């Protein structure tokens, strides 16, 4: 089993519509990269359009890519990636953050193409890996990625449903991934093949971790069932467990995730978080310096755990090539 560390590399204040986009969080990446280098972890930085336009980000990340200590991929935010239109959900930094799966296919295709070109221009590398903002992903997006020479996506979030989360006014919301599992799979179309490596999200508590059918039933019905809500409050509070260093995460929970992944014989596990979470106060998960220090302590503990379990670090593209 291999380990992928993926960083959604984006603005500080993406959820403040109408404000100027700021990228102060990029200045906090060097400390993180130095920790990764210490333990031979090679992160995949999935960058947004605004990152491509930032000179500091271009210089910093280009150095990492040239030294082969990290990979650059694409992270498409529909609200900051051209083209834009003058209507709700289609404007730059609009208060309605559209899922790209809600957009007309021709606009979605153009945004994918433009972001790909921006990355190639800014970093001199054609990206091969992709994650959609707000995890908006479907077969139309997969086809567009293949047309733009991507080989791997990591937008799918198993056991989760984004359809109740609003995007474009009057739209359908995000995708429903409740029936998706953490195993890798492939999309095959006439224009090529795309590997899907989902973010590692899975149940770790008995009996949800013993039956996919039971787990899917529970996660699909928990919000509409009082008995299931009671179970969630008493037993399954953190289920399904995301492979992500939330401020409440600890090394025991990360170890649980790794253990379950080994039992399920997953070929690769994918951790994700946002570049803004490396900057004190830029995320509600890490509101101050103390929270950041706790994050670094947890990451170092986890990297040591990976070494003890002989789990190697690969980038998203490397993982896809191995598959």
CORFEN-V697074 format. One record per residue. RES is the residue in one letter. PSI is psi in whole degrees, 0 to 359 (NA if undefined). BURIAL is + if it has 24 or more other ideal C-beta (glycine too) atoms within 12 Angstrom, else -. D_FIRST is the distance of its C-alpha to the first C-alpha in whole Angstrom. Layout:
res->[RES/RES]
psi->[PSI/PSI]
burial->[BURIAL/BURIAL]
d_first->[D_FIRST/D_FIRST]
This chain:
res->[X/X/X/X/X/X/X/X/X/X/X/X/X/X/X/X/X/X/X/X/X/X/X/X/X/X/X/X/X/X/X/X/X/X/X/X/X/X/X/X/X/X/X/X/X/X/X/X/X/X/X/X/X/X/X/X/X/X/X/X/X/X/X/X/X/X/X/X/X/X/X/X/X/X/X/X/X/X/X/X/X/X/X/X/X/X/X/X/X/X/X/X/X/X/X/X/X/X/X/X/X/X/X/X/X/X/X/X/X/X/X/X/X/X/X/X/X/X/X/X/X/X/X/X/X/X/X/X/X/X/X/X/X/X/X/X/X/X/X/X/X/X/X/X/X/X/X/X/X/X/X/X/X/X/X/X/X/X/X/X/X/X/X/X/X/X/X/X/X/X/X/X/X/X/X/X/X/X/X/X/X/X/X/X/X/X/X/X/X/X/X/X/X/X/X/X/X/X/X/X/X/X/X/X/X/X/X/X/X/X/X/X/X/X/X/X/X/X/X/X/X/X/X/X/X/X/X/X/X/X/X/X/X/X/X/X/X/X/X/X/X/X/X/X/X/X/X/X/X/X/X/X/X/X/X/X/X/X/X/X/X/X/X/X/X/X/X/X/X/X/X/X/X/X/X/X/X/X/X/X/X/X/X/X/X/X/X/X/X/X/X/X/X/X/X/X/X/X/X/X/X/X/X/X/X/X/X/X/X/X/X/X/X/X/X/X/X/X/X/X/X/X/X]
psi->[137/163/131/128/111/132/115/105/111/187/163/319/44/340/17/85/141/348/159/140/130/152/38/332/336/332/347/359/323/319/318/314/323/321/318/316/321/325/15/39/128/97/158/113/112/110/146/174/318/329/321/335/3/122/320/315/319/314/314/306/326/323/316/318/322/330/356/34/1/167/148/134/185/140/104/113/117/334/354/359/123/161/163/160/156/68/160/129/352/356/164/131/41/150/339/103/100/141/137/342/347/344/152/143/321/325/318/314/319/320/318/315/315/315/319/315/321/317/317/320/318/325/356/21/133/117/145/346/153/144/134/139/138/17/28/111/140/188/329/320/318/315/319/321/317/319/334/20/26/153/346/140/150/56/340/132/95/148/22/155/117/5/340/358/123/146/253/137/127/3/186/0/201/185/158/112/20/333/2/145/168/2/154/154/181/148/126/122/172/330/4/195/141/131/133/121/95/153/138/108/122/156/140/354/140/139/5/330/358/345/115/321/316/318/315/319/314/310/331/333/356/326/344/10/121/314/320/326/322/317/318/318/322/325/315/36/319/16/140/153/123/140/76/135/70/166/343/357/150/172/330/319/320/321/321/314/315/317/316/322/322/317/322/357/43/135/338/143/141/115/144/151/182/146/328/339/357/354/124/129/355/346/144/339/330/79/346/179/320/318/321/318/322/321/313/323/318/315/319/318/318/318/324/320/319/317/318/329/5/42/122/151/132/161/171/316/320/318/318/319/322/333/NA]
burial->[+/+/+/+/+/+/+/+/+/+/+/+/+/+/+/-/-/-/-/-/+/-/+/-/+/+/-/+/+/-/+/+/+/-/+/+/-/-/+/-/+/+/+/+/+/+/+/+/+/+/+/+/+/+/-/-/+/+/-/+/+/+/-/+/+/-/-/-/+/+/+/+/+/+/+/+/+/+/+/+/+/+/-/+/-/-/-/-/+/+/-/+/+/+/-/+/+/+/+/+/+/+/+/-/-/-/+/+/+/+/+/+/+/+/+/+/-/+/+/-/-/+/+/-/+/+/+/+/+/+/+/+/+/+/+/+/+/+/-/+/+/+/+/+/+/+/-/+/+/+/+/+/+/+/+/+/+/+/+/+/+/+/+/-/+/-/+/+/-/-/+/-/+/+/+/+/+/+/-/+/+/+/+/+/-/-/+/-/-/-/-/-/-/+/+/+/+/+/+/+/+/+/+/+/+/-/-/+/+/-/-/+/-/-/+/+/-/+/+/-/-/+/-/-/-/-/-/-/-/-/-/-/-/-/-/+/-/+/+/+/+/+/+/+/+/+/-/-/+/-/-/-/+/+/+/+/+/+/-/+/+/+/-/+/-/+/+/+/+/+/+/+/+/+/+/+/+/+/+/+/-/+/+/-/+/+/-/-/-/-/+/+/-/+/+/+/-/+/+/+/+/+/+/-/+/+/-/-/-/-/+/+/+/+/+/+/+/+/+/+/-/-/+]
d_first->[0/4/7/10/13/16/20/23/25/29/32/33/35/34/35/39/41/43/42/42/38/37/34/35/31/30/32/30/27/27/27/23/23/24/22/19/20/21/17/16/15/15/16/17/21/22/26/29/32/34/31/32/36/35/37/35/31/32/33/30/27/29/28/25/24/26/25/21/20/19/19/22/22/24/25/28/30/33/36/35/35/38/40/41/44/47/46/44/40/41/42/40/39/40/41/39/35/35/32/31/31/35/36/38/36/38/38/34/34/36/34/31/33/34/31/30/33/33/30/31/34/33/30/31/27/27/24/21/19/21/21/25/27/27/24/27/25/26/27/30/28/25/28/29/26/26/30/29/26/23/20/17/18/17/20/19/19/19/21/24/27/29/32/34/33/36/36/39/42/42/39/36/34/30/28/27/23/24/23/20/17/13/12/12/15/18/22/24/28/30/30/26/22/20/17/16/13/14/14/13/16/16/18/18/21/23/24/22/19/20/22/21/24/26/23/25/28/28/27/29/32/32/34/37/37/38/37/33/34/35/32/30/33/32/29/27/27/24/23/21/19/18/15/18/20/23/26/26/22/21/19/19/18/15/14/15/13/10/11/12/9/7/11/11/8/7/5/5/7/11/13/17/20/24/25/28/27/27/31/33/35/33/31/32/29/30/34/34/34/33/30/29/29/27/24/24/24/21/19/20/19/15/15/16/14/11/12/13/10/9/6/8/9/10/13/13/15/13/10/13/14/11/11]
